[in-house]
Amino acid sequence: NISTKNVHIIVGSFSEEKNANALIKQLKNRGFQTASIVGTNKYGLIRVAAASFYTEEEAHEELISIKSKLSSAWVLNENE
């Protein structure tokens, strides 16, 4: 469904929601206003995205600049 932003730039995974929320607060302070929790992985870890997009192309373009600030960032495509 292309009307939903299902492609995320993941910057952290946490077992505790309070830690995920702490990272989101830090990200927002650093200018990532759309930072959010985007569900959990198969191990039950809460995923935090710095930004979300409609397409993987958009995400990969943004990933280049985000990686300069957040080296552990990677793209998760939930459309696949």
DSSP file with accessible surface (Angstrom, degrees, kcal/mol):
  #  RESIDUE AA STRUCTURE BP1 BP2  ACC     N-H-->O    O-->H-N    N-H-->O    O-->H-N    TCO  KAPPA ALPHA  PHI   PSI    X-CA   Y-CA   Z-CA
    1    1 A N    >         0   0  130      0, 0.0     3,-1.4     0, 0.0     5,-0.2   0.000 360.0 360.0 360.0 106.4    0.0    0.0    0.0
    2    2 A I  T 3   +     0   0  117      1,-0.3     4,-0.1     3,-0.1    77,-0.0   0.631 360.0  73.3 -73.8 -11.0    1.9    3.0   -1.3
    3    3 A S  T 3  S+     0   0   80      2,-0.1     2,-0.4     3,-0.0    -1,-0.3   0.558  90.6  69.2 -80.5  -4.2   -0.3    5.4    0.7
    4    4 A T  S <  S-     0   0   62     -3,-1.4     2,-1.5    50,-0.1    49,-0.1  -0.921  88.5-121.9-114.3 140.5    1.4    4.4    3.9
    5    5 A K        +     0   0   98     -2,-0.4    49,-0.2     1,-0.2    -3,-0.1  -0.635  48.3 155.3 -80.0  91.1    5.0    5.2    4.8
    6    6 A N        +     0   0   38     -2,-1.5    72,-3.0    48,-0.2     2,-0.5   0.241  45.6  85.3-103.6   8.7    6.2    1.6    5.2
    7    7 A V  E     -AB  53  77A   0     46,-2.0    46,-3.4    70,-0.2     2,-0.3  -0.970  62.6-176.2-113.8 120.1    9.9    2.2    4.5
    8    8 A H  E     -AB  52  76A  10     68,-3.0    68,-3.1    -2,-0.5     2,-0.8  -0.884  32.1-135.0-121.6 147.0   11.7    3.3    7.7
    9    9 A I  E     -AB  51  75A   0     42,-2.7    41,-2.6    -2,-0.3    42,-0.7  -0.891  33.5-152.7 -96.5 106.0   15.2    4.4    8.5
   10   10 A I  E     +AB  49  74A   0     64,-2.9    64,-1.8    -2,-0.8    39,-0.3  -0.675  26.8 167.6 -85.4 132.2   15.9    2.4   11.7
   11   11 A V  E     +     0   0A  13     37,-2.8     2,-0.3    -2,-0.4    38,-0.2   0.397  63.0   8.7-124.4  -1.0   18.3    3.9   14.2
   12   12 A G  E     -A   48   0A  15     36,-1.1    36,-3.0     2,-0.0     2,-0.4  -0.943  48.9-153.9-174.3 151.9   17.7    1.7   17.3
   13   13 A S  E     -A   47   0A  47     -2,-0.3     2,-0.3    34,-0.2    34,-0.2  -0.998  22.6-176.1-134.3 133.8   16.0   -1.3   18.7
   14   14 A F  E     -A   46   0A  52     32,-2.3    32,-4.0    -2,-0.4    -2,-0.0  -0.962  33.4-149.4-135.1 146.7   15.1   -1.6   22.4
   15   15 A S  S    S+     0   0   90     -2,-0.3     2,-0.5    30,-0.2    -1,-0.1   0.723  91.2  57.3 -83.0 -21.5   13.7   -4.2   24.8
   16   16 A E  S >> S-     0   0   92      1,-0.1     4,-1.6    30,-0.1     3,-0.8  -0.939  72.9-145.2-117.0 132.4   12.2   -1.4   26.9
   17   17 A E  H 3> S+     0   0  118     -2,-0.5     4,-3.0     1,-0.3     5,-0.2   0.838  99.3  62.3 -61.5 -33.0    9.8    1.2   25.6
   18   18 A K  H 3> S+     0   0  140      1,-0.2     4,-1.8     2,-0.2    -1,-0.3   0.880 104.7  48.1 -63.0 -33.7   11.2    3.9   27.9
   19   19 A N  H <> S+     0   0   63     -3,-0.8     4,-2.0     2,-0.2    -1,-0.2   0.888 110.8  50.5 -72.3 -38.4   14.6    3.5   26.2
   20   20 A A  H  X S+     0   0    0     -4,-1.6     4,-2.3     1,-0.2    -2,-0.2   0.935 111.4  48.5 -61.3 -45.2   12.9    3.8   22.8
   21   21 A N  H  X S+     0   0   77     -4,-3.0     4,-2.3     1,-0.2    -2,-0.2   0.855 107.5  55.7 -66.0 -33.2   11.1    6.9   23.9
   22   22 A A  H  X S+     0   0   51     -4,-1.8     4,-2.2    -5,-0.2    -1,-0.2   0.916 108.6  47.6 -64.6 -41.6   14.3    8.4   25.2
   23   23 A L  H  X S+     0   0   26     -4,-2.0     4,-3.0     2,-0.2    -2,-0.2   0.923 109.5  53.4 -65.6 -41.0   16.0    7.9   21.8
   24   24 A I  H  X S+     0   0   18     -4,-2.3     4,-2.7     1,-0.2     5,-0.2   0.928 108.3  50.3 -59.1 -42.7   12.9    9.5   20.1
   25   25 A K  H  X S+     0   0  147     -4,-2.3     4,-2.2     1,-0.2    -1,-0.2   0.932 111.9  47.6 -61.1 -45.0   13.2   12.5   22.4
   26   26 A Q  H  X S+     0   0  114     -4,-2.2     4,-1.3     1,-0.2    -2,-0.2   0.920 111.8  50.6 -60.1 -44.9   17.0   12.8   21.5
   27   27 A L  H  <>S+     0   0    1     -4,-3.0     5,-2.8     1,-0.2     3,-0.4   0.916 109.5  49.8 -61.7 -43.4   16.2   12.5   17.8
   28   28 A K  H ><5S+     0   0   84     -4,-2.7     3,-1.6     1,-0.2    -1,-0.2   0.906 108.5  53.3 -63.9 -37.0   13.6   15.2   17.9
   29   29 A N  H 3<5S+     0   0  130     -4,-2.2    -1,-0.2     1,-0.3    -2,-0.2   0.785 107.8  52.4 -65.3 -26.9   16.0   17.5   19.7
   30   30 A R  T 3<5S-     0   0  134     -4,-1.3    -1,-0.3    -3,-0.4    -2,-0.2   0.296 131.1 -92.5 -92.6   6.9   18.5   16.8   16.9
   31   31 A G  T < 5S+     0   0   52     -3,-1.6     2,-1.5     1,-0.1    -3,-0.2   0.456  87.5 126.7 102.3   1.0   15.9   17.8   14.2
   32   32 A F    > < +     0   0   20     -5,-2.8     3,-1.7     1,-0.2    -1,-0.1  -0.616  29.3 171.4 -90.5  79.5   14.3   14.4   13.4
   33   33 A Q  T 3  S+     0   0  127     -2,-1.5    -1,-0.2     1,-0.3    -5,-0.1   0.728  71.4  52.7 -67.3 -21.3   10.8   15.6   13.9
   34   34 A T  T 3  S+     0   0   88     16,-0.3    -1,-0.3    -3,-0.2    15,-0.1   0.290  75.1 137.8 -98.7  11.7    9.2   12.5   12.5
   35   35 A A    <   +     0   0    3     -3,-1.7     2,-0.3   -11,-0.2    15,-0.2  -0.295  28.5 150.5 -56.3 139.3   11.1   10.1   14.7
   36   36 A S  E     -C   49   0A  42     13,-2.1    13,-3.0    15,-0.0     2,-0.4  -0.986  52.0 -88.6-162.7 165.9    8.8    7.3   16.0
   37   37 A I  E     -C   48   0A  57     -2,-0.3    11,-0.2    11,-0.2     3,-0.1  -0.730  33.5-170.7 -81.0 132.8    8.3    3.8   17.1
   38   38 A V  E     -     0   0A  21      9,-2.4    10,-0.1     1,-0.4     2,-0.1  -0.278  47.7 -84.5-123.9  47.0    7.6    1.6   14.1
   39   39 A G  E     -     0   0A  38      8,-0.2     8,-3.0     5,-0.0    -1,-0.4  -0.390  56.9 -63.9  90.7-167.1    6.6   -1.7   15.8
   40   40 A T  E     -C   46   0A  90      6,-0.2     6,-0.2    -2,-0.1     2,-0.1  -0.881  37.7-123.9-124.6 155.2    8.8   -4.6   17.0
   41   41 A N    >   -     0   0   23      4,-2.4     3,-2.3    -2,-0.3    -1,-0.0  -0.272  45.7 -86.1 -87.2-178.0   11.1   -7.1   15.3
   42   42 A K  T 3  S+     0   0  177      1,-0.3    -1,-0.1     2,-0.1    -2,-0.0   0.665 128.8  56.8 -66.9 -14.4   10.8  -10.9   15.5
   43   43 A Y  T 3  S-     0   0  172      2,-0.1    -1,-0.3     0, 0.0     3,-0.1   0.327 120.6-106.9 -95.1   4.5   12.8  -10.8   18.8
   44   44 A G  S <  S+     0   0   46     -3,-2.3     2,-0.3     1,-0.3    -2,-0.1   0.592  70.6 146.5  82.9  10.1   10.3   -8.4   20.4
   45   45 A L        -     0   0   56      1,-0.1    -4,-2.4   -32,-0.1     2,-0.5  -0.651  51.5-120.9 -83.5 138.9   12.6   -5.4   20.3
   46   46 A I  E     -AC  14  40A  21    -32,-4.0   -32,-2.3    -2,-0.3     2,-0.4  -0.644  27.1-141.3 -81.4 124.0   11.0   -2.1   19.8
   47   47 A R  E     -A   13   0A  45     -8,-3.0    -9,-2.4    -2,-0.5     2,-0.5  -0.732  10.0-157.8 -92.1 136.2   12.2   -0.4   16.6
   48   48 A V  E     -AC  12  37A   0    -36,-3.0   -37,-2.8    -2,-0.4   -36,-1.1  -0.940   6.3-160.7-112.5 127.8   12.8    3.3   16.4
   49   49 A A  E     -AC  10  36A   0    -13,-3.0   -13,-2.1    -2,-0.5   -39,-0.2  -0.885  16.4-157.7-106.7 137.7   12.9    5.1   13.1
   50   50 A A  E    S-     0   0A   0    -41,-2.6   -16,-0.3    -2,-0.4     2,-0.3   0.810  83.7  -7.8 -76.0 -31.8   14.4    8.5   12.5
   51   51 A A  E     -A    9   0A  11    -42,-0.7   -42,-2.7   -15,-0.1     2,-0.3  -0.981  63.9-143.4-160.3 158.4   12.2    9.0    9.4
   52   52 A S  E     -A    8   0A  21     -2,-0.3     2,-0.3   -44,-0.2   -44,-0.2  -0.951  17.4-173.8-132.1 151.3    9.7    7.0    7.3
   53   53 A F  E     -A    7   0A  31    -46,-3.4   -46,-2.0    -2,-0.3   -47,-0.2  -0.886  34.3-125.0-140.1 166.6    9.0    7.1    3.6
   54   54 A Y  S    S+     0   0   93     -2,-0.3     2,-0.3   -49,-0.2   -48,-0.2   0.814  95.1  33.7 -81.4 -34.4    6.7    5.8    0.9
   55   55 A T  S  > S-     0   0   41    -48,-0.1     4,-1.8     1,-0.1     5,-0.1  -0.904  72.0-128.5-127.1 155.6    9.5    4.3   -1.3
   56   56 A E  H  > S+     0   0   57     -2,-0.3     4,-2.8     1,-0.2     5,-0.2   0.849 109.6  61.0 -67.1 -31.8   12.8    2.7   -0.7
   57   57 A E  H  > S+     0   0  131      1,-0.2     4,-2.0     2,-0.2    -1,-0.2   0.937 105.5  46.6 -60.0 -47.6   14.4    5.1   -3.2
   58   58 A E  H  > S+     0   0   79      1,-0.2     4,-2.1     2,-0.2    -1,-0.2   0.914 112.7  50.5 -58.7 -44.6   13.4    8.1   -1.0
   59   59 A A  H  X S+     0   0    0     -4,-1.8     4,-2.5     1,-0.2    -2,-0.2   0.918 109.0  49.9 -63.1 -43.0   14.7    6.3    2.1
   60   60 A H  H  X S+     0   0   82     -4,-2.8     4,-1.2     2,-0.2    -1,-0.2   0.871 108.6  53.2 -67.9 -33.6   18.1    5.5    0.6
   61   61 A E  H  X S+     0   0  150     -4,-2.0     4,-0.7    -5,-0.2     3,-0.4   0.939 114.8  41.2 -62.0 -45.9   18.5    9.1   -0.5
   62   62 A E  H  X S+     0   0   74     -4,-2.1     4,-2.4     1,-0.2     3,-0.4   0.837 103.6  68.8 -71.2 -31.4   17.9   10.3    3.0
   63   63 A L  H  X S+     0   0   22     -4,-2.5     4,-3.2     1,-0.2     5,-0.2   0.867  91.1  61.9 -57.4 -36.2   20.0    7.5    4.6
   64   64 A I  H  X S+     0   0  133     -4,-1.2     4,-0.8    -3,-0.4    -1,-0.2   0.941 110.7  37.4 -58.3 -47.2   23.1    9.0    3.2
   65   65 A S  H  X S+     0   0   45     -4,-0.7     4,-0.5    -3,-0.4     3,-0.4   0.881 116.5  52.3 -74.7 -34.3   22.7   12.2    5.2
   66   66 A I  H >X S+     0   0    0     -4,-2.4     4,-3.2     1,-0.2     3,-1.6   0.908 102.4  59.5 -68.1 -37.1   21.3   10.4    8.2
   67   67 A K  H 3< S+     0   0   97     -4,-3.2    -1,-0.2     1,-0.3    -2,-0.2   0.799  96.2  62.4 -63.0 -25.0   24.3    8.0    8.3
   68   68 A S  H 3< S+     0   0   98     -4,-0.8    -1,-0.3    -3,-0.4    -2,-0.2   0.774 118.4  27.7 -69.6 -22.7   26.6   11.0    8.7
   69   69 A K  H << S+     0   0  107     -3,-1.6     2,-0.4    -4,-0.5    -2,-0.2   0.716 133.8  31.6-103.7 -33.9   24.8   11.8   12.0
   70   70 A L    ><  -     0   0   21     -4,-3.2     3,-1.9    -5,-0.1    -1,-0.2  -0.833  66.8-171.5-131.5  91.6   23.7    8.3   13.1
   71   71 A S  T 3  S+     0   0  100     -2,-0.4    -1,-0.1     1,-0.3    -4,-0.1   0.735  80.8  59.1 -63.6 -23.6   26.1    5.6   11.8
   72   72 A S  T 3  S+     0   0   77    -61,-0.1    -1,-0.3     2,-0.0    -5,-0.1   0.417  77.5 127.7 -87.5   5.9   24.0    2.6   12.8
   73   73 A A    <   +     0   0    1     -3,-1.9     2,-0.3    -7,-0.1   -62,-0.2  -0.286  30.0 168.1 -66.2 144.0   21.1    3.7   10.6
   74   74 A W  E     -B   10   0A 102    -64,-1.8   -64,-2.9     2,-0.0     2,-0.4  -0.969  34.0-103.8-151.0 163.2   19.6    1.2    8.1
   75   75 A V  E     -B    9   0A  25     -2,-0.3     2,-0.5   -66,-0.2   -66,-0.2  -0.784  24.1-168.2 -97.8 130.9   16.5    0.9    5.9
   76   76 A L  E     -B    8   0A  26    -68,-3.1   -68,-3.0    -2,-0.4     2,-0.7  -0.981   5.0-162.9-113.7 120.6   13.6   -1.4    6.7
   77   77 A N  E >   -B    7   0A  27     -2,-0.5     3,-0.8   -70,-0.2   -70,-0.2  -0.904  10.7-179.9-107.1 106.6   11.1   -1.9    3.9
   78   78 A E  T 3  S+     0   0   90    -72,-3.0   -71,-0.1    -2,-0.7    -1,-0.1   0.431  73.0  77.1 -84.2   0.7    7.9   -3.3    5.3
   79   79 A N  T 3         0   0   67    -73,-0.3    -1,-0.2   -77,-0.0   -72,-0.1   0.652 360.0 360.0 -79.2 -16.8    6.3   -3.4    1.8
   80   80 A E    <         0   0  181     -3,-0.8     0, 0.0     0, 0.0     0, 0.0  -0.482 360.0 360.0 -85.6 360.0    8.3   -6.6    0.9
